[in-house]
């Protein structure tokens, strides 16, 4: 764990890039996207604010908003659990790619939500924690409502 917090969050950026790969593949194979059965502009707006805020804060440590990891052990726990979550996300995408099930909807919305929250809390990133707390319930709700 570095003593000084750098601007670029390398583990967070790697996690973000990896979880985006299945989404890019899906977008290429299914250009029409997901079937949106449920629409709620307020929830969708909050989800997008939380999503892009989380993406930015996963990749960039915004000065004066990130206190850093308490210890080297907390850094490595975050990296290990983050890697396990990313692996689980990719495995679920692989095996449930063409299946629109509640399991897929919940898994693919809960896993990134937990990843963002974990990284925010463990790194003591005020903005990442706040954005992920906005993103998580909205993303999960939208995913479940559009499942089926």
Secondary structure, DSSP 8 states (H G I E B T S, - for coil): --SS--SB-HHHHHHHHHHHHHHHHHHHH-TT--------HHHHHHHHHHHHHHHHHHHB--TTSB---SSHHHHHHHHHHHHHHHHHHHHHHHHTTT---HHHHHHHHHHHHHHHHHHHHHTTBHHHHHHHHHHHHHHHHHHHHT--
